[in-house]
Amino acid sequence: EVQLVESGGGLVQAGGSLRLSCAASGFTFDDYAIGWFRQAPGKEREGLSCISVSDGSTYYADSVKGRFTISRDNAKNTVYLQMHSLKPEDTAVYYCAADLWATVQELCAMNLGYDYWGQGTQVTVSS
């Protein structure tokens, strides 16, 4: 069974940090691009950061560049999103997604469909 399971969300004060995890199973992790997305109530889904598991190349949206860092642990089939300097506007449900054919730019730009999509984890940043 293919799964992407996000964890690590929660409630944090503005200026704080969180690390999200996306644990993958059921597919060949190394072949995929995996990305982090978020969606706040009433807003469109936003691609935040994506990584090529095979070569480690990354992409960041301007809204998170310098504050968020994406990384992967191939031995654990897990992709992380380290978030610093969190703001109330970062409040959203955060999802990870994987695609076999997309580049990191294409995946984060949401130009193509996704092969797999997780269930999401809530991040709430209080002011």
C-alpha positions as CSV (number, residue, x, y, z in Angstrom):
1,E,0.0,0.0,0.0
2,V,1.4,3.4,-1.0
3,Q,1.4,5.9,1.8
4,L,2.7,9.4,2.5
5,V,2.2,10.2,6.2
6,E,2.8,13.7,7.5
7,S,3.5,14.5,11.1
8,G,5.0,17.2,13.3
9,G,2.4,19.8,13.0
10,G,1.0,21.7,16.0
11,L,0.5,25.0,17.7
12,V,3.5,27.3,17.9
13,Q,3.9,31.0,18.7
14,A,5.0,33.5,16.1
15,G,8.8,33.3,15.7
16,G,8.9,29.7,16.7
17,S,10.0,26.6,14.8
18,L,8.5,23.3,13.8
19,R,9.8,20.3,11.8
20,L,7.4,18.4,9.7
21,S,8.1,14.9,8.5
22,C,6.7,13.0,5.4
23,A,7.2,9.3,5.7
24,A,6.9,7.4,2.5
25,S,6.1,3.7,1.9
26,G,5.0,1.4,-0.8
27,F,6.9,3.0,-3.7
28,T,10.6,3.5,-4.7
29,F,11.4,6.5,-2.7
30,D,14.6,7.3,-4.5
31,D,13.0,7.8,-7.9
32,Y,10.6,10.5,-6.9
33,A,10.4,14.3,-6.4
34,I,8.7,15.0,-3.1
35,G,7.3,18.4,-2.1
36,W,5.6,20.2,0.7
37,F,2.4,22.2,0.1
38,R,-0.1,24.0,2.3
39,Q,-3.6,25.2,2.1
40,A,-5.2,27.7,4.4
41,P,-9.0,28.1,4.8
42,G,-10.3,30.1,1.8
43,K,-7.0,30.2,0.1
44,E,-5.5,28.3,-2.8
45,R,-3.1,25.5,-2.3
46,E,0.5,26.7,-2.4
47,G,3.7,24.8,-3.3
48,L,6.3,25.6,-0.7
49,S,9.4,23.5,-1.3
50,C,10.3,20.4,-3.3
51,I,13.2,18.0,-3.4
52,S,14.6,15.4,-5.8
53,V,15.2,12.4,-3.6
54,S,17.8,11.1,-6.0
55,D,20.1,14.1,-6.4
56,G,18.9,16.4,-3.6
57,S,18.2,19.4,-5.8
58,T,15.7,21.7,-4.2
59,Y,13.2,24.4,-4.9
60,Y,11.7,27.0,-2.6
61,A,8.8,29.4,-3.0
62,D,9.7,33.0,-2.3
63,S,7.3,33.0,0.6
64,V,9.4,30.5,2.5
65,K,12.9,31.0,1.1
66,G,15.3,31.6,4.0
67,R,12.9,30.4,6.6
68,F,12.1,26.8,5.6
69,T,14.6,24.1,4.7
70,I,13.7,20.8,3.0
71,S,15.8,17.7,3.4
72,R,15.5,14.0,3.0
73,D,16.7,10.9,4.7
74,N,16.9,8.1,2.1
75,A,17.5,5.4,4.7
76,K,14.3,6.4,6.5
77,N,12.3,7.1,3.3
78,T,11.4,10.5,4.9
79,V,11.4,14.1,3.7
80,Y,11.5,16.9,6.3
81,L,10.5,20.5,6.3
82,Q,12.3,22.5,8.9
83,M,10.4,25.7,9.5
84,H,11.8,28.7,11.4
85,S,10.5,32.2,12.1
86,L,7.0,31.1,11.7
87,K,4.3,33.7,11.2
88,P,0.5,33.7,11.7
89,E,0.1,33.6,8.0
90,D,1.9,30.3,7.9
91,T,-1.2,28.7,9.5
92,A,-2.5,26.0,7.2
93,V,-2.8,22.3,6.7
94,Y,0.5,21.1,5.3
95,Y,0.7,18.3,2.9
96,C,3.4,16.3,1.1
97,A,3.1,14.9,-2.3
98,A,5.3,12.8,-4.6
99,D,5.6,12.5,-8.3
100,L,7.8,10.2,-10.4
101,W,8.2,12.5,-13.5
102,A,8.1,16.1,-12.3
103,T,11.1,18.2,-11.7
104,V,11.2,20.0,-8.4
105,Q,10.1,23.2,-10.1
106,E,7.2,21.5,-11.8
107,L,6.1,19.7,-8.7
108,C,6.1,22.9,-6.6
109,A,4.4,24.9,-9.4
110,M,1.6,22.3,-9.4
111,N,1.7,22.2,-13.2
112,L,1.3,18.4,-13.3
113,G,-0.7,15.9,-11.3
114,Y,0.7,14.1,-8.3
115,D,1.2,10.4,-8.0
116,Y,0.7,10.4,-4.3
117,W,-0.6,12.8,-1.7
118,G,-0.7,12.7,2.1
119,Q,-3.5,13.4,4.5
120,G,-2.0,16.6,5.9
121,T,-0.9,17.9,9.3
122,Q,-2.2,21.1,10.8
123,V,0.2,24.0,11.6
124,T,-1.2,26.8,13.7
125,V,0.9,29.9,14.4
126,S,-0.4,32.2,17.1
127,S,0.4,35.9,17.3
